[in-house]
Amino acid sequence: MKGKFILYIFSTIFVIWAMDSVDINKIFKKNKIIQAQILYFFLGISLIYLVTNFFWDLFTSLKIF
């Protein structure tokens, strides 16, 4: 379980770094700041979960962890 926690830390760093390149102000309507931030937060959490589980399954199937 320690390995999965480390994967969560690394994937969080990389997902935040990658999502920083997206300009969400051009995607959403004006004056909908709270809704945009909530959606951005949930997208980030979803990506972190998916990336971590992908690498965890990959590493466990290759018997690395």
C-alpha positions, 0 to 999 in steps of 0.5 A: 500500500505504500507504493500506491501512496507514492504513486498518488503523490507523483500522479497528483504533481503531474496532473496538476502540472498538466492541468495548469496548461488549460485555460478554463476561462475560455471554456466556461461562461462568464460569471460562472467561476464557482462552477468552473472551479468545482468542475476543474477540481473534480476533473483533477481528482478523477485524473489523479485516480485514473492515472494512479490506478493505471500505473498501479495495475501495470506495475502489479501485473509486471510484479514490480511492486 
